[in-house]
């Protein structure tokens, strides 16, 4: 897929995040990279989670969420499946921004998956 088309998928994924969370992403940059720095990553959050911040913190550069195009394309069999994987990765990395640790994010994803299958 062309990188610009993948950028659009990422932008759509961000647009699917509930507004109450999206409005708290004002100092977060979401980037698309072709490949991860290490195998097995679909995305990476780099920053200081909101739960660890204080009003007395000095100015900080924006937090960074990287979404890796290559691994997503290799695991998806169709564009709709690719779009779903991208959405799940964006949501996963945003959860880290809100202070959830990896195990907590995985538990939340399992609950969300079970809930969506019941519909």
C-alpha positions as CSV (number, residue, x, y, z in Angstrom):
1,X,0.0,0.0,0.0
2,X,1.2,3.5,-0.8
3,X,2.4,5.3,2.4
4,X,-0.1,8.1,1.9
5,X,-2.9,5.6,1.8
6,X,-1.6,4.0,5.0
7,X,-1.5,7.5,6.6
8,X,-5.2,7.8,5.8
9,X,-5.9,4.5,7.6
10,X,-4.1,5.8,10.6
11,X,-6.0,9.1,10.5
12,X,-9.3,7.2,10.3
13,X,-8.3,5.1,13.2
14,X,-7.6,8.2,15.3
15,X,-11.0,9.5,14.3
16,X,-12.6,6.3,15.6
17,X,-11.2,6.9,19.1
18,X,-14.0,8.3,21.4
19,X,-13.9,12.1,21.5
20,X,-13.5,12.2,25.3
21,X,-10.1,10.6,24.8
22,X,-9.1,12.2,21.5
23,X,-9.4,15.7,23.0
24,X,-6.7,14.8,25.6
25,X,-4.2,14.0,22.8
26,X,-3.2,17.7,22.3
27,X,0.5,17.1,23.0
28,X,0.8,13.7,21.2
29,X,2.3,13.3,17.7
30,X,1.2,10.2,15.8
31,X,3.7,9.1,13.1
32,X,3.8,6.4,10.5
33,X,7.1,4.6,10.1
34,X,7.8,1.9,7.5
35,X,9.3,-0.6,9.9
36,X,9.8,-1.0,13.7
37,X,13.2,-0.6,15.4
38,X,12.8,-4.2,16.6
39,X,10.8,-7.2,15.4
40,X,7.3,-7.8,16.7
41,X,6.2,-4.2,17.2
42,X,3.1,-2.8,15.5
43,X,3.3,0.5,17.4
44,X,5.3,2.2,20.0
45,X,4.4,4.9,22.6
46,X,7.3,7.1,23.7
47,X,6.5,9.7,26.4
48,X,5.4,10.2,29.9
49,X,1.9,8.9,30.6
50,X,-0.7,11.3,31.8
51,X,-0.9,9.5,35.1
52,X,2.7,10.3,35.9
53,X,2.5,14.0,35.2
54,X,2.1,17.0,37.4
55,X,1.0,20.6,36.9
56,X,4.4,21.6,38.1
57,X,6.2,19.7,35.3
58,X,8.3,21.9,33.0
59,X,7.5,22.2,29.3
60,X,7.9,18.9,27.5
61,X,8.2,17.9,23.9
62,X,5.2,16.1,22.5
63,X,4.8,12.4,23.3
64,X,5.2,10.2,20.3
65,X,3.2,7.3,19.0
66,X,4.7,5.4,16.0
67,X,2.6,3.1,13.9
68,X,4.6,0.7,11.7
69,X,3.2,0.1,8.3
70,X,5.2,-3.0,7.2
71,X,4.1,-5.4,10.0
72,X,0.5,-4.3,9.7
73,X,0.5,-5.0,5.9
74,X,2.1,-8.4,6.4
75,X,-0.4,-9.6,8.9
76,X,-3.6,-8.4,7.1
77,X,-5.3,-10.4,4.3
78,X,-7.5,-7.5,3.2
79,X,-7.9,-3.8,3.4
80,X,-10.8,-4.0,6.0
81,X,-8.6,-6.3,8.1
82,X,-5.7,-4.0,7.8
83,X,-7.8,-1.0,8.9
84,X,-9.0,-3.0,11.9
85,X,-5.5,-3.9,12.9
86,X,-4.4,-0.3,12.6
87,X,-7.3,0.9,14.7
88,X,-6.4,-1.7,17.4
89,X,-2.8,-0.6,17.4
90,X,-3.6,3.1,17.6
91,X,-6.0,2.4,20.5
92,X,-3.4,0.3,22.2
93,X,-0.7,3.0,22.1
94,X,-3.1,5.7,23.2
95,X,-4.0,3.5,26.2
96,X,-0.3,3.7,27.1
97,X,-0.5,7.5,26.9
98,X,-3.3,7.3,29.5
99,X,-1.1,5.3,31.8
100,X,-2.2,1.7,31.2
101,X,0.6,-0.8,31.5
102,X,1.0,-3.5,28.9
103,X,-0.9,-6.2,30.9
104,X,-3.7,-3.7,31.6
105,X,-4.0,-2.8,27.9
106,X,-4.2,-6.5,27.0
107,X,-6.9,-7.2,29.6
108,X,-8.9,-4.2,28.3
109,X,-8.5,-5.5,24.7
110,X,-9.8,-8.9,25.7
111,X,-12.8,-7.4,27.4
112,X,-13.5,-5.2,24.4
113,X,-13.2,-8.2,22.0
114,X,-15.6,-10.3,24.1
115,X,-18.0,-7.4,24.3
116,X,-17.9,-6.8,20.5
117,X,-18.5,-10.5,19.7
118,X,-21.7,-10.5,21.8
119,X,-23.3,-7.8,19.7
